[in-house]
Amino acid sequence: MSNVEQTLSIIKPDAVERNLIDEIKAIFTKNNLKIKQDKKIHLTKDEAAEFYKVHQSKPFYDDLCTYLSSGPIVAMILEGENAVLFNRELMGATDPKKAEDKTIRKLYGISIDKNSVHGSDSAENAIKEINFFFKN
C-alpha cells in the first residue's frame, strides 16, 4: 500500500550562506524524495513571523523569525513515500549534537538554532506550509 505524500522542506539561511544547497538536495534525491518545486527567496521578518505563527507563544519565537529572515532560504516541495516522516528522519534531531550520524543536521547543523533545515512536522502542517510558499 503506497502512501505518497508531499512535505515542505526549507534550507535555512546558515546552509544557503555556506553553499550547501546542492549537497542537501542530493540527500533528498538519493533517498527517493522528488523535489517537485523549489525556489530561493528572502523572507521579511513579518513573513517569517507568519510562517512560524504556530510557535508564537514560545520564548524562542522572535529569534526564530529574525533568523529565518536573516538571509535567503530555499523552500522545496518534496514528494515520496511517507514524505513527512521520512524527511524528518533525514533531517535528524533539532539539536545537531543529538542528531543521528549521516542526518542533514548532524552533517551541516551549527547549533540548535542554526540547524540548516526545516521540515513539516505533520501532513496537515505540510499542506499549510506548502501553501504558504507555493500558493498559486
TORPA-4810 file (N, C-alpha, C, O; in nm, 3 decimals):
<nodes>
NODE_1_0.085_-0.120_0.000_0.000_0.000_0.000_0.089_0.125_0.000_0.171_0.146_0.090_M
NODE_2_0.072_0.204_-0.099_0.157_0.321_-0.117_0.100_0.442_-0.043_-0.021_0.465_-0.044_S
NODE_3_0.188_0.518_0.019_0.146_0.642_0.084_0.235_0.756_0.036_0.317_0.809_0.112_N
NODE_4_0.218_0.792_-0.091_0.296_0.902_-0.146_0.235_1.032_-0.096_0.114_1.055_-0.111_V
NODE_5_0.318_1.116_-0.038_0.268_1.244_0.010_0.372_1.352_-0.016_0.484_1.324_-0.059_E
NODE_6_0.332_1.475_0.009_0.422_1.588_-0.008_0.450_1.652_0.127_0.367_1.648_0.218_Q
NODE_7_0.567_1.710_0.139_0.605_1.783_0.259_0.685_1.905_0.217_0.739_1.911_0.107_T
NODE_8_0.693_2.002_0.307_0.774_2.120_0.280_0.909_2.103_0.347_0.918_2.057_0.461_L
NODE_9_1.012_2.141_0.276_1.147_2.144_0.332_1.204_2.283_0.304_1.184_2.339_0.197_S
NODE_10_1.274_2.335_0.403_1.342_2.463_0.384_1.490_2.443_0.413_1.528_2.385_0.515_I
NODE_11_1.572_2.491_0.322_1.715_2.502_0.350_1.733_2.641_0.409_1.710_2.742_0.342_I
NODE_12_1.774_2.645_0.536_1.775_2.769_0.613_1.895_2.858_0.578_1.990_2.813_0.513_K
NODE_13_1.890_2.986_0.623_1.995_3.082_0.586_2.139_3.035_0.613_2.228_3.063_0.532_P
NODE_14_2.163_2.966_0.725_2.302_2.926_0.753_2.355_2.830_0.647_2.472_2.836_0.611_D
NODE_15_2.269_2.740_0.598_2.313_2.642_0.498_2.325_2.706_0.359_2.414_2.672_0.282_A
NODE_16_2.234_2.799_0.327_2.242_2.870_0.199_2.372_2.951_0.194_2.444_2.951_0.094_V
NODE_17_2.401_3.019_0.305_2.521_3.102_0.315_2.648_3.019_0.296_2.748_3.068_0.243_E
NODE_18_2.645_2.894_0.340_2.763_2.806_0.328_2.760_2.723_0.199_2.836_2.626_0.186_R
NODE_19_2.674_2.760_0.104_2.668_2.694_-0.027_2.639_2.543_-0.017_2.701_2.463_-0.087_N
NODE_20_2.546_2.507_0.070_2.513_2.365_0.090_2.386_2.321_0.017_2.339_2.209_0.037_L
NODE_21_2.331_2.407_-0.066_2.203_2.376_-0.133_2.213_2.245_-0.211_2.129_2.156_-0.194_I
NODE_22_2.313_2.232_-0.296_2.324_2.112_-0.380_2.345_1.985_-0.298_2.287_1.881_-0.328_D
NODE_23_2.429_1.996_-0.192_2.454_1.878_-0.107_2.327_1.832_-0.038_2.298_1.713_-0.032_E
NODE_24_2.250_1.928_0.014_2.126_1.892_0.085_2.023_1.837_-0.013_1.957_1.737_0.016_I
NODE_25_2.009_1.900_-0.128_1.915_1.848_-0.229_1.953_1.705_-0.271_1.866_1.621_-0.292_K
NODE_26_2.083_1.679_-0.281_2.130_1.546_-0.321_2.090_1.440_-0.218_2.059_1.327_-0.255_A
NODE_27_2.090_1.475_-0.091_2.047_1.381_0.014_1.901_1.342_-0.008_1.865_1.225_0.003_I
NODE_28_1.817_1.441_-0.039_1.675_1.410_-0.064_1.660_1.320_-0.186_1.592_1.218_-0.180_F
NODE_29_1.723_1.357_-0.297_1.704_1.281_-0.420_1.763_1.141_-0.411_1.706_1.045_-0.465_T
NODE_30_1.879_1.128_-0.343_1.938_0.994_-0.325_1.848_0.903_-0.243_1.855_0.781_-0.254_K
NODE_31_1.763_0.963_-0.161_1.672_0.887_-0.075_1.530_0.882_-0.131_1.433_0.863_-0.058_N
NODE_32_1.519_0.898_-0.263_1.391_0.884_-0.334_1.284_0.985_-0.295_1.165_0.957_-0.306_N
NODE_33_1.327_1.102_-0.252_1.231_1.212_-0.236_1.249_1.302_-0.357_1.358_1.353_-0.383_L
NODE_34_1.140_1.321_-0.431_1.146_1.407_-0.550_1.128_1.552_-0.508_1.044_1.583_-0.424_K
NODE_35_1.208_1.639_-0.567_1.188_1.783_-0.544_1.093_1.831_-0.653_1.132_1.850_-0.768_I
NODE_36_0.967_1.850_-0.614_0.862_1.885_-0.711_0.871_2.031_-0.753_0.851_2.065_-0.870_K
NODE_37_0.901_2.117_-0.657_0.919_2.259_-0.684_1.019_2.313_-0.585_1.029_2.262_-0.473_Q
NODE_38_1.092_2.415_-0.625_1.178_2.482_-0.528_1.196_2.626_-0.569_1.186_2.660_-0.687_D
NODE_39_1.222_2.710_-0.470_1.252_2.849_-0.501_1.335_2.910_-0.391_1.320_2.879_-0.272_K
NODE_40_1.424_2.998_-0.433_1.511_3.069_-0.339_1.446_3.205_-0.314_1.418_3.280_-0.408_K
NODE_41_1.422_3.235_-0.188_1.358_3.362_-0.153_1.418_3.417_-0.025_1.484_3.346_0.050_I
NODE_42_1.395_3.544_-0.004_1.439_3.608_0.120_1.313_3.662_0.188_1.252_3.758_0.141_H
NODE_43_1.274_3.599_0.298_1.153_3.641_0.370_1.179_3.768_0.450_1.290_3.791_0.498_L
NODE_44_1.075_3.849_0.462_1.082_3.961_0.557_1.057_3.903_0.696_1.014_3.788_0.709_T
NODE_45_1.085_3.981_0.798_1.061_3.932_0.935_0.911_3.906_0.955_0.874_3.810_1.024_K
NODE_46_0.826_3.990_0.897_0.681_3.969_0.908_0.637_3.837_0.843_0.553_3.765_0.898_D
NODE_47_0.695_3.806_0.728_0.662_3.679_0.662_0.710_3.561_0.745_0.640_3.461_0.758_E
NODE_48_0.829_3.573_0.802_0.881_3.466_0.888_0.791_3.449_1.011_0.765_3.337_1.055_A
NODE_49_0.744_3.560_1.065_0.654_3.557_1.182_0.524_3.485_1.147_0.470_3.409_1.227_A
NODE_50_0.473_3.511_1.027_0.351_3.445_0.980_0.376_3.295_0.963_0.294_3.212_1.004_E
NODE_51_0.489_3.261_0.903_0.522_3.120_0.880_0.534_3.043_1.012_0.485_2.931_1.023_F
NODE_52_0.599_3.102_1.110_0.623_3.036_1.239_0.517_3.068_1.345_0.539_3.048_1.465_Y
NODE_53_0.402_3.118_1.300_0.294_3.159_1.392_0.262_3.052_1.498_0.228_3.085_1.611_K
NODE_54_0.272_2.926_1.460_0.245_2.813_1.549_0.334_2.819_1.675_0.298_2.764_1.779_V
NODE_55_0.449_2.886_1.665_0.544_2.893_1.778_0.537_3.027_1.853_0.621_3.053_1.939_H
NODE_56_0.438_3.112_1.821_0.444_3.248_1.873_0.441_3.260_2.025_0.482_3.363_2.079_Q
NODE_57_0.393_3.159_2.094_0.390_3.166_2.241_0.522_3.120_2.304_0.542_3.132_2.425_S
NODE_58_0.612_3.069_2.222_0.736_3.013_2.277_0.842_3.121_2.293_0.842_3.220_2.219_K
NODE_59_0.933_3.103_2.389_1.034_3.207_2.415_1.131_3.231_2.300_1.188_3.340_2.288_P
NODE_60_1.150_3.131_2.215_1.247_3.145_2.105_1.186_3.204_1.977_1.255_3.219_1.877_F
NODE_61_1.056_3.237_1.981_0.983_3.280_1.861_1.049_3.397_1.788_1.070_3.392_1.667_Y
NODE_62_1.081_3.503_1.862_1.137_3.622_1.798_1.271_3.593_1.732_1.297_3.637_1.620_D
NODE_63_1.357_3.517_1.803_1.487_3.482_1.747_1.472_3.395_1.622_1.546_3.411_1.525_D
NODE_64_1.375_3.305_1.625_1.348_3.217_1.512_1.309_3.300_1.389_1.359_3.276_1.279_L
NODE_65_1.221_3.397_1.409_1.176_3.482_1.299_1.290_3.568_1.245_1.305_3.585_1.124_C
NODE_66_1.370_3.623_1.336_1.486_3.704_1.296_1.581_3.620_1.213_1.631_3.664_1.109_T
NODE_67_1.607_3.498_1.260_1.699_3.409_1.190_1.647_3.369_1.052_1.720_3.378_0.953_Y
NODE_68_1.520_3.326_1.044_1.468_3.279_0.915_1.468_3.392_0.812_1.477_3.366_0.691_L
NODE_69_1.457_3.515_0.858_1.455_3.629_0.765_1.594_3.693_0.748_1.606_3.798_0.686_S
NODE_70_1.697_3.629_0.804_1.832_3.689_0.803_1.906_3.673_0.670_2.008_3.737_0.648_S
NODE_71_1.856_3.589_0.584_1.922_3.569_0.454_1.833_3.483_0.366_1.726_3.440_0.409_G
NODE_72_1.877_3.458_0.242_1.796_3.376_0.152_1.777_3.234_0.205_1.863_3.179_0.274_P
NODE_73_1.663_3.177_0.171_1.632_3.037_0.202_1.590_2.969_0.073_1.559_3.036_-0.026_I
NODE_74_1.589_2.836_0.074_1.534_2.762_-0.039_1.417_2.679_0.015_1.435_2.591_0.099_V
NODE_75_1.298_2.709_-0.036_1.178_2.634_0.001_1.154_2.529_-0.108_1.164_2.558_-0.227_A
NODE_76_1.122_2.406_-0.064_1.102_2.297_-0.159_0.980_2.215_-0.123_0.948_2.198_-0.005_M
NODE_77_0.913_2.165_-0.225_0.809_2.064_-0.204_0.875_1.929_-0.234_0.917_1.904_-0.347_I
NODE_78_0.882_1.844_-0.133_0.935_1.710_-0.151_0.819_1.613_-0.162_0.717_1.628_-0.094_L
NODE_79_0.834_1.513_-0.249_0.728_1.413_-0.266_0.789_1.274_-0.262_0.894_1.248_-0.322_E
NODE_80_0.721_1.185_-0.191_0.768_1.047_-0.184_0.687_0.968_-0.083_0.592_1.019_-0.023_G
NODE_81_0.725_0.841_-0.066_0.659_0.754_0.031_0.674_0.813_0.171_0.785_0.842_0.215_E
NODE_82_0.561_0.831_0.241_0.565_0.883_0.379_0.661_1.001_0.392_0.743_1.006_0.484_N
NODE_83_0.649_1.095_0.300_0.748_1.204_0.288_0.763_1.287_0.416_0.874_1.327_0.449_A
NODE_84_0.655_1.312_0.488_0.664_1.396_0.609_0.758_1.332_0.711_0.854_1.394_0.756_V
NODE_85_0.729_1.208_0.746_0.808_1.138_0.847_0.950_1.109_0.795_1.048_1.123_0.868_L
NODE_86_0.958_1.067_0.670_1.088_1.031_0.612_1.181_1.153_0.607_1.300_1.142_0.639_F
NODE_87_1.126_1.268_0.567_1.208_1.389_0.565_1.258_1.422_0.706_1.372_1.464_0.722_N
NODE_88_1.174_1.404_0.806_1.215_1.433_0.944_1.328_1.339_0.988_1.419_1.378_1.061_R
NODE_89_1.319_1.214_0.943_1.428_1.119_0.974_1.558_1.162_0.906_1.665_1.156_0.967_E
NODE_90_1.550_1.206_0.781_1.669_1.250_0.709_1.731_1.375_0.772_1.853_1.391_0.773_L
NODE_91_1.644_1.463_0.825_1.694_1.586_0.887_1.767_1.556_1.018_1.872_1.614_1.044_M
NODE_92_1.711_1.468_1.099_1.769_1.439_1.229_1.714_1.530_1.337_1.632_1.618_1.309_G
NODE_93_1.758_1.510_1.459_1.710_1.587_1.575_1.738_1.736_1.557_1.834_1.775_1.491_A
NODE_94_1.652_1.819_1.618_1.665_1.964_1.610_1.804_2.010_1.654_1.863_2.100_1.593_T
NODE_95_1.856_1.948_1.759_1.990_1.980_1.808_2.091_1.892_1.734_2.094_1.770_1.753_D
NODE_96_2.175_1.954_1.649_2.272_1.874_1.571_2.359_1.781_1.656_2.399_1.674_1.611_P
NODE_97_2.388_1.822_1.780_2.471_1.739_1.869_2.400_1.608_1.903_2.465_1.507_1.932_K
NODE_98_2.265_1.609_1.900_2.188_1.489_1.935_2.139_1.414_1.812_2.080_1.307_1.824_K
NODE_99_2.165_1.469_1.694_2.117_1.407_1.570_2.198_1.281_1.539_2.316_1.271_1.570_A
NODE_100_2.130_1.186_1.476_2.196_1.061_1.434_2.302_1.091_1.328_2.291_1.189_1.254_E
NODE_101_2.405_1.006_1.321_2.507_1.020_1.217_2.443_1.017_1.079_2.342_0.949_1.057_D
NODE_102_2.502_1.090_0.987_2.460_1.096_0.847_2.329_1.168_0.824_2.284_1.175_0.709_K
NODE_103_2.265_1.223_0.928_2.147_1.306_0.904_2.194_1.445_0.862_2.309_1.483_0.886_T
NODE_104_2.105_1.521_0.799_2.142_1.653_0.748_2.191_1.744_0.862_2.291_1.814_0.848_I
NODE_105_2.120_1.742_0.973_2.159_1.831_1.083_2.290_1.789_1.148_2.367_1.874_1.194_R
NODE_106_2.318_1.659_1.153_2.446_1.612_1.207_2.559_1.656_1.114_2.664_1.701_1.160_K
NODE_107_2.536_1.643_0.984_2.638_1.679_0.885_2.662_1.829_0.877_2.777_1.873_0.869_L
NODE_108_2.553_1.910_0.879_2.566_2.051_0.845_2.518_2.149_0.952_2.551_2.267_0.945_Y
NODE_109_2.441_2.103_1.050_2.389_2.195_1.151_2.500_2.255_1.235_2.598_2.188_1.266_G
NODE_110_2.484_2.381_1.271_2.582_2.452_1.352_2.539_2.451_1.499_2.620_2.432_1.589_I
NODE_111_2.409_2.471_1.521_2.355_2.481_1.657_2.207_2.445_1.653_2.151_2.418_1.547_S
NODE_112_2.145_2.445_1.770_2.002_2.415_1.777_1.920_2.517_1.696_1.816_2.483_1.640_I
NODE_113_1.969_2.642_1.689_1.900_2.746_1.612_1.938_2.739_1.464_1.852_2.743_1.376_D
NODE_114_2.068_2.728_1.439_2.118_2.724_1.301_2.138_2.578_1.262_2.251_2.530_1.250_K
NODE_115_2.026_2.508_1.243_2.033_2.364_1.219_2.009_2.329_1.071_1.977_2.214_1.039_N
NODE_116_2.025_2.426_0.984_2.033_2.409_0.838_1.903_2.378_0.763_1.888_2.421_0.649_S
NODE_117_1.810_2.306_0.825_1.689_2.267_0.752_1.564_2.272_0.840_1.571_2.262_0.963_V
NODE_118_1.450_2.289_0.772_1.319_2.280_0.836_1.239_2.179_0.756_1.253_2.170_0.635_H
NODE_119_1.155_2.103_0.824_1.062_2.014_0.756_0.929_2.014_0.827_0.924_2.024_0.950_G
NODE_120_0.822_2.002_0.753_0.688_1.997_0.813_0.682_1.883_0.914_0.743_1.778_0.894_S
NODE_121_0.607_1.905_1.023_0.600_1.803_1.129_0.476_1.716_1.123_0.461_1.623_1.203_D
NODE_122_0.386_1.744_1.028_0.266_1.661_1.012_0.211_1.683_0.871_0.245_1.781_0.804_S
NODE_123_0.125_1.591_0.827_0.065_1.605_0.694_-0.019_1.733_0.686_-0.021_1.800_0.583_A
NODE_124_-0.088_1.766_0.797_-0.172_1.887_0.799_-0.085_2.012_0.784_-0.115_2.101_0.704_E
NODE_125_0.024_2.017_0.862_0.113_2.134_0.853_0.184_2.139_0.719_0.213_2.248_0.669_N
NODE_126_0.212_2.024_0.660_0.276_2.022_0.528_0.190_2.096_0.426_0.241_2.174_0.346_A
NODE_127_0.060_2.072_0.430_-0.032_2.139_0.336_-0.028_2.290_0.358_-0.016_2.368_0.263_I
NODE_128_-0.038_2.332_0.485_-0.034_2.475_0.518_0.098_2.538_0.476_0.100_2.645_0.416_K
NODE_129_0.208_2.469_0.506_0.340_2.524_0.477_0.368_2.530_0.327_0.428_2.626_0.278_E
NODE_130_0.326_2.427_0.254_0.341_2.428_0.108_0.262_2.546_0.051_0.311_2.618_-0.036_I
NODE_131_0.139_2.564_0.099_0.055_2.675_0.051_0.117_2.811_0.084_0.102_2.906_0.008_N
NODE_132_0.186_2.819_0.197_0.250_2.946_0.236_0.352_2.988_0.130_0.358_3.105_0.094_F
NODE_133_0.429_2.895_0.081_0.535_2.929_-0.015_0.494_2.913_-0.161_0.547_2.982_-0.248_F
NODE_134_0.401_2.824_-0.188_0.372_2.790_-0.329_0.226_2.809_-0.366_0.176_2.743_-0.457_F
NODE_135_0.155_2.900_-0.296_0.015_2.922_-0.336_0.014_2.987_-0.474_0.092_3.078_-0.503_K
NODE_136_-0.076_2.938_-0.556_-0.076_2.984_-0.697_-0.135_3.122_-0.712_-0.142_3.174_-0.824_N
</nodes>
